[in-house]
Amino acid sequence: MSERSDFPDPAVDVAAEQVKITLLRSDRTTLPHLHLKADSNGVAGDDPETLTITAGIRLQSWAGKAVIEEPAGVNPQRPRMDHALISAVARAHRWKESLLRGNAQSLDDIAKQDGCTSQYVRQLLKLAFLAPEFVEAILTGRQPIGLRLTTLAQKALPLSWCVQRDTFAWDVKPA
């Protein structure tokens, strides 16, 4: 594909709640697959020379990475896999099994085996006692938008699943 020096780069403006991309309308050879009309979906512009596309976004941090998401409520079915949270839930279940089977006698044993601190084990082990629908939501990426491993590890976790449902009020629907 040959480069065209007479075609300016598209203008891209990223703000906290939207991305705006401005392109030249006249150069259809650069974007032959683009068939957009001015409507309520974010395509607009009074300038006959340019085409402006605006999309609502939300800047987020997931598992230590900056990501751009759709605004809340736009596509609630789309999974948001938090690999740190998934790994922590799996690790907590492994630790619980290790204690139940006698492979470890204490939290200190688990910490030594996994090369971490007993305080870290204590913080994460409670994740092995999450209500099944909460575990399923985490594993399928349907956990609440603001839920992070750090916030969940710091919360007191009731052992009763009924109390967990009332306390956390997750709106968890089957996948």
C-alpha positions in Angstrom: 0.0 0.0 0.0 1.5 3.4 -1.0 1.6 6.2 1.5 0.0 9.5 0.7 1.8 12.5 2.0 -1.0 14.9 1.0 -3.5 13.2 3.4 -3.1 14.6 7.0 -3.3 12.3 10.0 -6.8 12.2 11.5 -7.3 14.4 14.5 -8.0 12.3 17.6 -9.1 14.0 20.8 -9.4 11.8 23.9 -11.3 13.2 26.9 -12.5 11.6 30.1 -15.9 10.7 28.7 -15.5 10.7 24.9 -13.2 10.2 21.9 -13.6 12.4 18.9 -12.0 11.5 15.6 -12.0 13.9 12.7 -11.3 12.7 9.1 -11.3 14.3 5.7 -14.5 13.4 3.9 -13.0 13.7 0.4 -10.5 10.9 0.7 -12.7 7.8 0.5 -9.8 5.8 -0.9 -8.1 5.8 2.5 -11.2 4.5 4.3 -13.2 2.7 1.5 -15.1 0.6 4.1 -16.4 3.6 6.0 -20.1 4.2 5.3 -21.4 6.5 7.9 -24.3 9.0 8.0 -24.8 12.0 10.2 -27.2 10.7 12.9 -27.6 10.2 16.7 -24.8 7.6 16.8 -22.0 10.1 17.1 -21.3 10.9 13.4 -21.6 14.6 12.7 -20.1 17.7 11.3 -21.3 20.8 9.5 -18.0 21.1 7.7 -18.3 19.5 4.2 -14.6 18.8 4.2 -14.4 16.7 7.3 -16.2 13.8 9.0 -16.3 13.8 12.8 -17.0 10.6 14.8 -17.7 10.9 18.5 -17.9 7.9 20.9 -18.7 7.9 24.6 -16.0 6.2 26.7 -15.0 5.6 30.3 -11.3 5.5 31.2 -10.7 2.7 33.7 -7.9 0.8 35.3 -8.2 -3.0 35.2 -5.7 -5.3 36.9 -3.1 -2.5 36.7 -3.7 -1.7 33.0 -5.3 1.5 31.7 -8.3 0.6 29.4 -11.0 2.4 27.6 -14.5 1.1 28.2 -18.0 1.9 26.9 -19.9 4.1 29.3 -21.8 2.3 32.1 -25.1 0.8 30.9 -24.1 0.9 27.1 -23.2 -2.8 26.9 -23.7 -4.5 30.3 -23.4 -8.0 28.8 -19.8 -7.5 27.7 -17.4 -9.4 30.0 -14.6 -7.6 31.8 -12.1 -10.3 32.6 -10.0 -9.2 35.7 -7.2 -11.8 35.6 -5.8 -10.7 38.9 -9.1 -11.3 40.6 -9.7 -14.6 38.8 -6.2 -15.8 39.8 -6.8 -14.7 43.5 -10.1 -16.7 43.6 -8.4 -19.8 42.2 -5.5 -19.4 44.6 -7.9 -19.1 47.6 -9.7 -22.3 46.6 -6.4 -24.1 46.2 -5.2 -22.9 49.6 -8.5 -24.0 51.2 -8.2 -27.4 49.7 -4.6 -27.6 50.9 -5.7 -27.0 54.4 -8.6 -29.4 54.2 -6.5 -32.2 52.8 -3.7 -31.7 55.4 -1.1 -30.6 52.8 -0.7 -27.5 54.9 -1.2 -27.2 58.7 -1.4 -23.4 58.9 -1.5 -20.2 57.0 2.2 -19.9 57.6 2.7 -23.2 55.9 0.7 -22.0 52.8 2.7 -18.7 52.8 6.0 -20.5 52.9 4.9 -22.9 50.1 3.7 -20.1 47.9 6.5 -17.6 48.7 4.2 -14.9 50.2 3.3 -13.6 53.6 0.7 -15.1 55.9 -1.1 -11.7 56.0 -1.5 -12.0 52.2 -2.9 -15.6 52.6 -5.3 -14.3 55.3 -6.5 -11.5 53.0 -7.1 -13.8 50.0 -8.3 -17.0 51.7 -11.7 -15.5 52.4 -12.3 -15.4 48.6 -12.7 -19.2 48.8 -15.9 -18.6 50.7 -17.6 -16.3 48.2 -21.2 -17.2 47.2 -21.1 -19.4 44.1 -22.9 -16.9 41.9 -20.2 -14.3 42.8 -17.4 -16.7 41.9 -19.2 -17.5 38.6 -19.6 -13.7 37.9 -15.9 -13.1 38.5 -14.8 -16.1 36.4 -17.0 -15.0 33.5 -16.1 -11.3 33.7 -19.5 -10.2 34.9 -18.4 -8.8 38.3 -19.6 -5.2 39.2 -17.7 -2.5 37.3 -15.9 -1.0 40.3 -14.9 -4.3 41.9 -11.2 -4.8 42.2 -9.1 -7.4 44.0 -7.7 -4.8 46.4 -11.1 -3.6 47.5 -12.5 -7.1 47.8 -9.5 -8.3 49.8 -9.9 -5.4 52.2 -13.6 -5.9 52.9 -14.9 -8.0 55.7 -16.6 -11.0 54.1 -19.5 -12.6 55.9 -19.4 -16.4 55.7 -23.2 -16.7 55.1 -24.0 -16.5 51.4 -27.4 -14.9 52.2 -25.6 -12.1 54.2 -23.1 -11.7 51.3 -25.9 -11.2 48.9 -27.5 -8.6 51.1 -24.1 -6.9 52.0 -22.7 -6.6 48.5 -25.9 -6.3 46.5 -24.3 -7.5 43.3 -26.7 -7.6 40.4 -25.6 -11.0 39.2 -27.5 -12.6 36.3 -26.8 -16.0 34.8 -24.5 -16.0 31.9 
